[in-house]
Amino acid sequence: MTPRQLRYFVEIARTGSITTAARTLRIAQPALSQHVALIEAELGTAVFVRQARGVQLTADGRRLLARATSLLQQFDNLRHDITAPPERPRGPVRLCIAGALATVLVAPLFRRVEQDFPEVRLVISTAMSFEVRTRLEARQVELALMPNAFELPNLLATPLYEETFHLFGLARLFGEEDGPIRFADIGTRPLVAADRDHDLRRIIERTALALNCPLNVRYELNSPELSLALIRDGLAFAVMPPSAGGAACVPGPQAIRARMIVEPCLTRVQSVVSVTDQPLSAAALAVQGALRAVVAQLVDEGLLQGRLLGEGA
């Protein structure tokens, strides 16, 4: 298989149609079909299932897509790494950030990369933690910032930042209570929480089980923004990191207060993650360093509440 054939294959997989891919690639459809046939003959297996309205990847096709995406990315990075001076990395870098941490990070990170590495083109996306893992394993992104990545196989995780959790609720519903709150004192307050596939939900449920403190999870939402809407309406409280809801804590008739949870203090480690079998390009290493510098700055300025981990902490 040649790099060109792999690019043809990836484009067909992306569009789900040989006809559409042929139009995009500006190649005759019979010629493109012949390239697919050559790939399948070389592999000895089908990579697409032909359907009335296009094609669908087989299980072997999905595995080929992950490897092809990785190989093509390395081909692209090779040119940039060889031709760019070490002090001036260039090329695209795709970063996926899990959860609401992105809202705090994206602006200063883009600013830092544009200032220090003007020839690096950073592309940022966001997703739930399990989706971030899928994108990494499919080589759709080179880097990710995600929680509890040390639990995942085949991923290289560098701990970056340990964040704490607070109980968010309407100030008037807390009454005169202020300051930290014990986990056991969350009590029967109605909670909005992510579903059980979410790492934060697992953290609070493990803690509740260990302390024999049942929680009243009344609503399930995987969106911090929607959770804050329920909090503002007085329907629920929520256990979240300050990065998810700190900006909502402003004065007013619907003022939201965030109280740090103690006894125990709930924490979660955010790590910079990449796949173990794909060396990072010079541009990706530059973005990784910029990400650490930005997080360190935000922690120092109090815009991220937590503790810097690893080198330079």
Buried (B, 14 or more C-beta within 10 A) or exposed (E): BEEEBBBBBBBBBEBBBBBBBBEEBEBEBEEBBEBBEEBBEEBEBBBBEEEEEBBEBBEBBEBBBBEBBBBBBBEBBEEBBEEBEEEEBBBBBBBBBBBBBBBBBBEBBBEBBEEBBEEBBBEBBBBBBEBBBBBBBBBBBBBBBBBBBEEBEEBBBBBBBBBBBBBBBBBEBBEEEEEEBBBEBBEEBBBBBBEEEBBBBEBBBEBBEEEEBEBEBBBBBBBBEEBBBBBBEEEBBBBBBBBBBBEBBEEEEBEBBBBBBBEEEBBBBBBBBBBEEBEBBBBBBBBBBBBBBBBBBBBEEEBBBBEBBEEEE
